[in-house]
Amino acid sequence: MDQEELKRLAVEFSIDKKLVEILVERGFDTQKKLSDFLYPSLDNLTDAHKYVGYDDVLERIRFAIANNEKILIYGDYDCDGVCGVSILHNYLKSVGVDVNCFLPNRHTDGYGLSIETLEKLAEEYLSDLIITVDCGITAVEEVEYAREALGFDVIITDHHEPGEVLPDCLIFNPKLSGEDCFRELCGAGVALRIVEGLGGDEERNKYLDIASIATIADIVPLVGDNRIIAKSGLKVINSFNCAKGIKKLVKKCMQSDVVSSYDISYKISPRINSLGRMGDANAVLDLFCTQDNFLLDSIVNELDESNAKRMQLTQDLTEHCFEMLKGYDFEHKPVIVLHSAYWEDGIIGIVASKVVEAFKRPAILLTKSGDIYKGSGRSVKGIDIRKYVAMCEDMLVKYGGHKMACGLSIEEKNINDFASKINNLVAGDFDMGYFMPSERYDVDMSEVESALDMARGLQLLEPFGEGNPKIKFKECINSLEFTQMGSTAHLVSKKADREILMFSGLKYKELLESNVPKELYLDLKLAEFKNKLFAQSKIYSFVCADVEEQGDYGAYLMTGLAVGDYDVDVIDYQRALELGGDRYSTCYIAYDFDTYRTFSRQYCEKYGCILTQNKVSNFVVPVTKIIFCPTSLKELGYYKNVVLLDKPLSVKMFGKFLSGKGKLYCLNNDGILAKVKQLLPSYKRLGEIYLAIKAIVDKKDIRGMAELYYTLNKSIGVQYDEVVLSAVVLAELGILKLSGRFSIDNSVKRKLDESKIYNAICNA
C-alpha cells in the first residue's frame, strides 16, 4: 500500500498514519478490513449455521427442552470454562430447563471427562443429557462409557485441537469447520453461539459481558469474531449494565471504573481462576448465576482472598524455578523442562508463563499427581508447543492444547527422555540465536507528531491481547531529567507532549540522566487528571548504547561489605576473551570506564560483533554481555562464567550470587582504587554525612542506597559515590544497618581507622 493511500485511510479513520501502517502489516490491508477491525459489529459475526455440527447440536438441545429432559453441563475449571458453563446454564434455566452444573476439581477429578467422575455424576444427577463446555474433544473412551454403560446422551462443545479420532456423539467445535468459519473461539464463545442459535440475538447479547471476560482471559486471538465479542462485552461492562457479580468484582479489584483488556487479564480473570487453581471452582459459578447480594459479596471476598494466596504461591514457585535454572544449559537447550513432586499443580501454568517471559524460550513445568506427573507448557511466538509435544506422544500418557499452551501427563521414568527429545526436536528446527532476547517495538516516537492524538487512536485498537498485541514504542534520547515521585522509588519526567514514568526506577536515575545515547522502550496510553486528558508513557526497559567516562562507583564500593573467601581464578585478558565465545555463557563486569572501553573493543576485534552492553529489562537470559557498574547481581547465577575485569574490594559478594555450576574469574587489575580514592571523604565530611544519615533514618523508612542518596542530597548536597562510600564504611563498622529498613546502631563505638575498606582505599 503506497503512502498516499495510507494518508487517505489515516484521515478517513481519524488515526495516526503510523497506526494504519501497523494494521496493514497485521493483515488489515483493505478499507473494509480496517473498518471491520476498528469498528467491530455483532452483525459481522460468522454465520453460526456454517459451523459443522452446529445445527445438529441445536436440534438435540431443543428436543431436550421440549421433552423436559434433565441436563447436566460439564465444564472446565478455568475462567473460560466457568464463564461458558454460566452462559449456557443461565439461558437454559431461563427457559425452564432442569439443569445442573459440574466443574471438576483439578486435584481429585483432573482435567476433562473421566470415567470415575462420570460414574459419580451418574449417581448424583439423574440426567438425560450431558453437555460439555470447554472440554471433551479428545474424550473418546469416556464418551463411549457415558453412553453405553451409564445411559447418558452426550454433546461435546469445545474449542481445543481435536485428535485423529472423535468421540461418537454430537459435537460443536469450530476447529472442525473450514476456513470460511471463524475457528478460534474460546469455550465461552462456543457457548455464546449456542445460546444465539437457541434464543436469538437478544438472548446472546445478555451474556456478552461474561463471554468477553473468557475470550480475553483464554489468550485466544483477539481478531475476527473474538474481537467482536470482546469489544462488545467490554462496552457492556463499562456501561455497568453487566452482571451484578461482575460489577461487584470490578469494584473490589479496581480503582478505576473503566475496564480494559489489561484489567481483565491481570485483575479480574486471575480472581475467577483462583478457586479452580487452588481447589473447587464450582463456587465461582454463583458469581454469574445469582442475584443475591449477600452471596455475591461473600464470593467476591473469597475470590480476593484466594487470589492473594495464589499470588504468594506463584511468587514462591517462580523463585524456586528461577533458582533451579541457575546453571541450566541455555546454549544447547531451547526448551526449559522442570519438574518437582511437590508443586501446586493449579499454578504451574502461570509460573510457566513467567519463566517464558524471563528466559524467552518455551517452558514446561511438571508436578506429581497420583502416580503420574501432570504439567503445563507455554511457548514463544513462532514455536508451536503442541506440535512438538505431540511428536513425543510415545512417552506421554495424555496431552492436548494449542500453539502457545499445552497440557500433558507423563510417567516419572520418561521425564528426562522427554526433555531430551523435545529439546533435540526444537534445536533441530531453530538456531539458538532465535532465543536471544530483544525488545519488540512498533513505533519510534520520533515519527509521532502528537503523542496525545496517538494515545487517542490507540483506544480504537483495544482490546489488546493474543493476535492483537499492544503497540510498543521506542524513544532514542541522550539525557532526560527525572524527578522522584514524592517519597516513592518511582520516577517521572514531564515533556511538552506527555508524561514519562518509570516505576521502581529511582536506582536508575543517574543512568537515565547521564549524557549518553539511550533507547527507551515504552508503552503509551491516554490518561486523565483533574478532568484533563494527557498522554502518558511507562518505561518497561531501556538500553544504554554507551557509558559516561565518569563511572558510578557505588556498586564497586558495595563489594567491600562482603567478607570471607571465595574461589576465584586470576586470569589474563586473552583467557577472559576466550571465555565469551558462546552466546549464553559469560558476564563481564567492569567498574572503570577505561577497562570497559578497552575490553569491549578487544572483544569486537576477536569475534567481529559488539558485546551486548548495559540493558535494564525483565529478561534474565544469560546472554554473553558486559555490564558497567551493575545495579544488581541477581542474574549472575544463570551464567557459566562471571569475569571481573576490575579487581573488586572483595569477591565474596559475587560468590553469593553464583550457582554451584558457575565459575568466577578476575583480572589482576586494581587500578580503579586510585580513582575511587579521589572520592574519599575527609574525617570531618564523613562525620557530617553520618549525622545527616542518622537524622534521616530515624524519621523515615529508607530501604535502598538510591533513596538514601536522593534524600540526603535534598538536605546537605552530596555526590552519589560519596554517600555510598560513607554508608559502606559505616556499615562495615557496624554503625549503619543496611538490610531491610536502614537504621543506626547507637551502641556501636568504632574508630574510622578500623575500617578495612577505608584503609584499602587510603593506601591505594
N, C-alpha and C positions, 0 to 999 in steps of 0.2 A: 504494500500500500504506500503510495507516494505521500510526500509531505503536505501537499495541498489538500489531499483527501483527509489526512489526519487532522489538519487545522479545521476543515469543514465539520468533521464529526465532533471535534472538541467544542466548537461553537454551538452546534446543534444540541449537544447533551450538557452544555454548560459545565464542562470539567476540563482540567488541565490537559494539554496535548500529550504530555508525558504519560498520563494515566491511560489515554486512548492507545498509545503505543504498547503499553504493558498488556492491556486487554487484548489487543490484536495478536501479540505474541502468545497469549494464552489460548488462542483459538477463536476469539470472538471477532472475526475479521470481516464481518459484513454489518451493514446498518441494522438489519433485523436482529442478528445475534447480539449486537451491542445493546439494542433496545430491550430485548428479552432478558438480558443479564442485569442491566441496570434497573429495570422496572419489571421484576418478575410478577407474573399474574397467575392466579389459580386456573384461569381459563386455558393456560398453556401446559397444564399437566398432561402427561401421556394418557391417551385414551386407554383406560384400565382394561377394557374388554379385549384389547390386543394381546394381553398377557396370557401365556399358556397356562391353562388350568384355572384361570380366574373365574370364569362363568360357572364351571362345574362346582367350585367351592361355594360360590354364592347360592347356587341351586340347593346344595346339600344343607347349608345353614338355614335357608328359607324353609326347607322341609322340616328341620328340627324345630323351628319357631312355630310353624303351623300345627305341628303334632305334639306340642308341649313336651318335647324331649328335654331331658336334663343334660346340660352341657358343662364340661369341665375345661377350663382354659389352663394350659400347662406352659409356663413361661421360663425365661432365663432370669437369673438373679441380679443382672446388672441393670444400669439405668435404662438402656434400650428395652430390655425385657420387661421391666417394671412398667414403663410407660406404655408399651404395646399391649400388655395384658390389661392395664387400666382402661385404655381406649376401647378395646373390644368388650370388656366387662361392662363398662358404663353404658355402652349402646345396647347390648343385649338385655341388661337389666331394665333399661328404659322402655323396651318393647315387651316386657313381661316374662322374659325367659327365666327359668330356674337355673341360675348359673353360679358356679363356684370357681375359685381360682387357686392355683397352686404354684408356688415358686420353690424350687428345690433348695435345700441347704447345702452350700458348697462343701461343707465339712462332712456331712452324713449322707447326702444324696449324690453329690458330684454334679457335674455339668450335664444338662440334657436329659433325655429319656433313659431310664434304666429299668430292667425287669423287676428288680427289688422294689423300686419306688412305685412302679405301676401296680404291683401286687398290693402294696399298702393302700394305694388310692382306690383300688377296686373294692376293698373292704370299707374304706371310709366314705366314699362317694358312690352312690348307685347311679352313675352317669351312663347315658346312652352314647354320647359323642365327646371325644377329646379333641380340642383344637390347640395345637402348639403355637407359640409365638416366639420368634427369635431362636428357635432350636428345632432339631428333629430331622434335618435333611439327610443326615448320614445314619439315622437310627433304623436300619433295615430290619435287623433281627427283633428289635424292641417293638416296632410297629406290628410285625407279624405275630409276636406273642400277645400283644394287646388285643389284636383282633381275633386270633384263633383260640387262645387259652382263656382270655379274660372277658371276651364279648364286647369290647369297646369298638365303636367305629372311630376312625381317626382322620383328621385333616391336618396336614403339615403346612404351616405358614412360616417361612424362614427366609433369610437373605444370604446365608453363608454359602460357600462353594459346595456344590453337590459332588458326590462321588460318582464312580462309574455305574454303580447300581443304586437305583432309587427305591425308597420304601414303597410298598404296594398299597397305596392309598391315594386320596385326592391331595394334590399339592399346589400351593401357590408360592413360588419362589421366582422373583424377577430374573434371576440368573439363568433360568431355564428358557427364557424368551429370547427372541432375536434382537438384532441391533436397532430395529425400529422402535423398540421399547426402552425406557429408562431402566437400567438393570442394577443400579447402585443404591436402591432404597435400603434403609435400615429396617429392623424388625418392626418398630413402631410405625414406620412409613407404610409397610405392608399392611399392618392392622388398620391404618387410617384409610387406605384404599378399599379395604373390605367393607368398612363402615360406609364409605361413599357408595359402594355398589348396592348395599342393603338399604340405606336410608336416604341417599341423595346428597347433593352438595351441602344442604343446610345442616344435616347431621355431621358430615365430615368437618365442617367449619367449627363445630363446637369443640373439637379436640385438637385444633391446630397448635394451641399453646403447649400441650403435652407432647405432641409429635415433634415440635421444633426443638424442645429440650433433648429428646432422644437422638434426633438427627445430628445435632451439633456434638453431643456427648460421645456418639459412637464412632466418630472420626471417619465417617463416610464422605465421599467427595461433595463439597458444598457447591455443586453446579446443577444445572438442569432442574429436575423435579425436587431434589433435595434443597436447592437454594430457594425454590418457590415455597416449600413447606417451612423451611427455617425462617425466612424473612417474614412470611405471613404470620407465623406463630409469634415471632418477636414483636410484631406490631400489636397483636392481641395482648401479650404480656405487658408491654409498655403503655397500653391504653387502660390497663388494670381491669379489663373485662375477662381476665383469665380465671382459672380455677382458684377457689378460695385457698386451697393448700399452697399453691404456687405463690399467691400474694403474701401469705404468712412466711414462707421460706425466704422470699426475696427481702422482706422487711427484716428478717432475722440476720441474714448474712451480708447485706449490702448497706452502704451508707447513702448511695445514690438511688434515685428512683428509676434511672434509665438503665435497662438491662441490655448488655451487648453479648456477642458470642463468647467473648473472653470471660464474662461473668458466668455464663452457662458452663463453660469448660472448667473453670478454676474455683468457682464458689458454689454453684447450685448442684451440678451433676455429681461432684465428689461427695456431697452430703447424701444425695439419693443413693449413691453407690455404697456408702459406708456400711450400712447394715448388712447388705449382701456380702460384702467383703469380710466383715467381722463375724457374721453368723447367719441369722434368718432374715431374709428380705421381705417376708410376707407382710410385716407391719407397715412397710413403706406404701403398700397399695392404698391404704386409707388416706394418704396424702392427696391422692387424686379422686378417691371414691367416696369420701364422706363430706358432709357439710357441717358436722358437729364442731363448734369452735373449741370446746374443751379438749376433744380428742385430737384435733389438728394442732393445737398448741403443744400438747404432750408429744406428738410425733415430731414436730419441728425441733423441740428441745432435745429429744432423743437423737435425732439426726445430727444435731450440732455437737452433742457430747460424743457420739460415735465417731464423727469425723475428726474431732480433736484427738481421740485415741488413735484413729487410723493414721493421722498425720505424724504423731510421735513414733508409731511403729514403722511408718515409711521412712522417716528420717534415720531411725536406728538401723534399719535393714540396708538403706542406701549407704550409710557409713561403713557397715560391715562389708558390703560388696566392693566398695572402693578400696577398703583395706585388703581384701582378697586379691585385688587386681594389681597390687604392688608386686613388681617382679614378673608380671604377665608378659608373654612373648608377643608384643604388638607388631613386631617386624614380620612375623610369619603367620599369625592367627587373625584373620579378618573378622571372625565371629567370636564373640565372648559367650562362653558357656560356663555357668557357675551352678553349683548345687550344694544343698545342705538339708539334712533331715529335720531341721528344727525351725525353719522359716514359717511365717504365717502365709498360707497359700493365697489368702484373699488380697494381698497387696503386692505380690511379686510382679504382676503386670505393670503396676505403677512404677515400681522400682526399676524394672527392665527399661522403661521409657527414660528414666533419669540416667541410667547407665549409657543408653544410646546417645542421649543429648550431650553427655560429658565426653564420651570417647569416640563418637562419630563412627560407629560400626554396629551391625546388628548384635543384639544380646538376647540370650535365652537363659532364664533362671528356672531351676527345678527344685522342688521340695517334696519330702516324703508324704504320701497319703495312703495309709494302709500298707499294702505290700509292694506298692509301686511308687514311682516318682511322677508327679504331675508338674507341668510347667507352662510358662507363658513366654512368648518371644515377641520382640519388637524390632523393626527394621529401619533402614535409612532409604532415602529416595533412590530408586533405580535397582534395588535388590528385592526381589520377590521372595520373602522369607518362607512363605508357604510352599513355594515350588521346591526350594532346597530341602525343607523338612520332608516333603513328600518323596524326594529322591532317597531318603534314609528310612522309608517306611518298613523295610525288613527288620529294623531294630526297634520299632515302636509298637506299643500296644494300641494306640489311638492317636489321631491328630486331626486338625482342622484349622480354619481361619481364612485369611486373605493376604494380599501382598504385603501389607505393613504390620500385620499382627497375626500370631498363631497361638494355638494351644496344643499340647501334646502330653502323652503318657508313655512312660518307658520303665523298664526294669533297671534296677540299680547296676546290675552287671554290664549293661550295654551303654551306660552314660559316657564313659571315656571313649569307646569306639565311635559312638555317635558324634561326640565333639570333634574327634579327629576327622571323621568322614565329611561332616558339613563344612569344616574349615578347608579341607582339601578341595571340595567342590566349588566353594566361593572363590578361593585363591586361584583356582584354575580359570575362572571366568573374569576376574578383576585384578588389575595390577594394584599393588599395595599403595601406590600413590593416590588411588581413589579415596582412601580413608584419611588423607591429610585434611585437617580442619581448615575451613576457610569461611570467612564471613560473606554471606549472600546479601546482596543489595540490589534494589531495582532502580533507584533514582539517586543521582548525585544532586545535592542541594543547590549546587551552582546552576543547575538547569531549571530551578524552580523560581518563577517570577514572584509569586506571592505565596508564602507559607500558609497564610490564612485561607486563601482560595483552595490550595491543595488539600488542606485539612478538611474543608467542607466537601470537596469532591470525594475524599476517602470514605465519607459516611455512606455514599451511594454504593460502595463496594462491599459494605457489610452485608451479611455476616461473613467474617473470615474463618478459615479453617482448612481442612484437607481438601485439596483440589482448587482452593481459592486462598492461597497463603497471604498473610498480611504483607502489605507493602513496606519494604525496608529501605532506609535511606543512608547515604554516606555523605560525610562532610569533611573536606580537607581544610585544615586550619594550621596556623602556627601557634600563636598564643591566644588564649581566650580567658578572660578574667572570670573567676567564680567566687561566689560568697557562700559562707556556711549558712545553712537554713536554721536559724535560731541556735539552739544548743544541740542539734542533732548531728549525725555524721553524714548528712546529705548535703549536696552542692546544688547551687542554682546559678545560671548565667542569664542575664537579660539582654536579648538582642532586639534590634529595631522591629523585626518581624515575628519574633516568637520568644518563648522561654525554654531554656535547656536545663534539664535536671539530670543528676546522677545520684542515685540512691546509694548510700554507704560509700560515697566517693571521696570522703574527706582525706583519706590516706593517699589519694592520687592527686590532690590539689596542686602540689608543687610540679608534678609531672605534667599535668594538663596545662598549667600556666607557663611551662618552660617554652622558650622561643625556638622550638624545633618543629619540623613538619610532623603532623599527626593526621591519622584518619579516624574520624569518629563514626561509629555505626549506631544509628538511632531509629526510633520509630517517630511517628508524627500523628497527632490527634487534635481534635477540636476540644478546647477546654473553656470553662466559664467561671468567672469570679465576679461577684457583685454585679450580676446581670451583664457583664461584658465578655464577649467571646474573643478568644485569642488562640493562637497555635502553640502547641506545647510538644517538645521532643524529650525523649528519655534516652540517655546513652546506655546501651547494654554491653558495649565493648569498644575498645579503641586500641590503635596500634601506633607506636612512635617509630617513625622511619629513621630517626637518629636520636642522639642524646646530646645534652649540653656538655661543654668541656668541664664545667664545674659540677662534679658529681654530688649526689645526695649521699653522704657517708653514714647516715643514720643506721642503715641496715648493717653496714660493716661493724659499726661500734657495738651493735646489739650482740654480735657473735661473742664478744668478750664476756658476756654474762654466763656462758656455759663453761663449766669446769670439769676436769677429768680427762681421760684419754679416749681416743678413738683411732681405729686402724686406718691409716691414710698412706697412700703411695705417693712419694715425691717423684715427679716426672719432668721431662723437658718439653719444649714446645712441639717437637716433632711427634713425640708419643701422644701428646694432647690432641694434635690434629688427626692422627690415625684413629683415635677412639670415636671420632664423629663421622665415620664413613657410612653408617646406616641411617635410614630415615627416622627410625624410632629408637634412639639409643642413649644419646648424651646431652646433658645440660651443662653448659659452660656458664660460670658466674664471674663477673668482673665488677670491681668497685672503683677502679681508676680509669679515667677516660682514655689515657694513652694505651693502657692494656687492652681495653675494649676495642679501640680502633685498630690497633696493630694485629690483634688476633683475628678480627673479622676480615681484614684484608688478606691475611695469610690463608684463612680457610677458603676464601673465594678463589685465590690463586690455585689452591690444591684441587678443589672439587668443581670449579667452574660455576659455582652458584653462590648466591648470597645466603649467609647463615640467618635463619629466622631470628628476628630480634624482638624487642620489648613489645609484648601484647598483653592486654588486660581483657579477659573474657571468661566465659563459663567452661571453656574447653579445658580438659586436663590430659589430653592426649600427649604422651611423651615424645613429641616431635623434637628432633635434634635442633637445639637453638642456643642462643647466648642471651643472658639476662644481665642488665646493668642495674646494680643496686636493688636486688629483689625486695618487694614489699611482703612477700610470703614465700615460705619454703615448703608448704604442704604438698605440692605436686612432685617434689623430688623423689618420693618413694616409688614412682612409676618408671623411673629411669634405670637403665643398666649401669650407667656411668654418670657421676657428677664430678666435674673438673673445676676446681677453684683456681682461677687464673691469677688472683692476688691472694697471698697468704693471709688468712684471717687471724684475728686475735686468738681464736680458739676454733678447732674443727669439731668440737663436741656438739655444737649446735646443729651441724649438718647430719651427723650420725644419728641424731634423734629422729630425723625425718626419713632416713633411708630405710628400705626394707632389707630383709636378710639377703636378698639377691642383688642388691645394689652395691656398687663399689665406689669409694671416694678417692679422688686423686687431687693433688695440689702441686702447683708450680712453686718453686722456692723463690718467690718474688714478694718481698716485703717493703718495696719502695713506697707503698701507699702510706706507711706510718709517718713518713716525713711530711706528707701533705696533710694528714689528719692533725699533726702536731700544731699546725697553724690555727686550728680551731680550738685549741685547748684554752679554756677559761682560766683566768688567774684565781688564786685562792679567794680574793675578795669578791670577784664576779660569781664564782661558784656559790659563795655564801648568799649573795643576792638572789640567785636563781633558786637556791634551796628554800629561802624564806617565802619566795613567791609561790613555789610549788606547794609548800605546806599550807599557805593561806587558801590556795585553790582547792586542794584535795580534801581539806577539812570541811569544805562547804558544798562541793559539787561532785557529782558522780562522774569521774574521769576513767575511761576504760581503754584508751589507746594513745600511742605516742603522738599521733597527728592531732587528736583532740586536746592533749596537754599543750602542745606547741601553740595551737591557734588561740587557746585560752590565755596562755602566758603572754603571747605576742600582743594581745589587746591591753594587757596590764603594764608590762615593763619593756616590751620591744626586744625581741631576741631573734637569733638565727636558728633555723631548724636543727642543724648539726650540733650547735652549742647546747640546745635543750637536750638532745638525745645523749650527748656525751656526759652532761651533768647528771641526767637521770640514771644512766648506766652505772656511773661511778657510785652514786648514792645507793643504787640497788645492790651493787657488789658489796658495799659496806654494810648492807642490811638495814639501812635507814629508810629507804623507799621500797615499798612492796608494789610490784608491777603486775602481779597475777590478779585477774578479776578487776575489782574496783581499786584504783590506785590509793595508797594510804601511807602515812608516815608513822614509823615506829619510834616514838619519843624516848623509849627506854634504851635505845642503842646509842652508845657513845664511842665513836671511832674517829681516828685521825686520817686525814687525806692521804698521807704517805703510806697508809696500809693498803691502799687500792693497787692491785697488780696492774689493772688496766691503765690507770693514771700514770704509774711509773713506767710502764712499757712505752707509752706514747711520749712521755717526757724524755726518755733515754734514746729515742729513735735518732 
